[in-house]
Structure formats: structure tokens, C-alpha cells
């Protein structure tokens, strides 16, 4: 995806993201790279699983500018 966001100074910066997903039975593997103008991109790998028909759980591990990023979340679709 491509977009823009307003930074703390009120200026607009471009954002970008690219992801690849692959179903592996009951889980989906995803690889992604994302970031914004004037910053190093973040790269991550993660898994997503449908807990219920309208509820997903996911977790990812990545790196950005030498720092480790971890995420865990729930997505409710309605």
C-alpha cells in the first residue's frame, strides 16, 4: 500500500507497505515490509490464526533500525 501521514510538525510524509501471505493449514504466514519517508523500513514475519469465524489472533517478530519489534493482536470482523 501507499499513503501519507501527518507527522508531529504538521507536515505530510509518505508511507509504504508490502506484504506476502501463505496459508499453511490452520495458520497463515505473513512477511511484510513497511515504513515512512525519512525512516528505515521495518521488516517482520508472523502468523495469523482464525480463533472463531469472525475473530483472528496474530503475532509477529521483526526489526527496524537495529531494534526488535514484537506484536500480538486480535482482529474482530463485523
Order of alpha helices (4+ residues) and beta strands (2+ residues): beta-beta-beta-beta-beta-beta
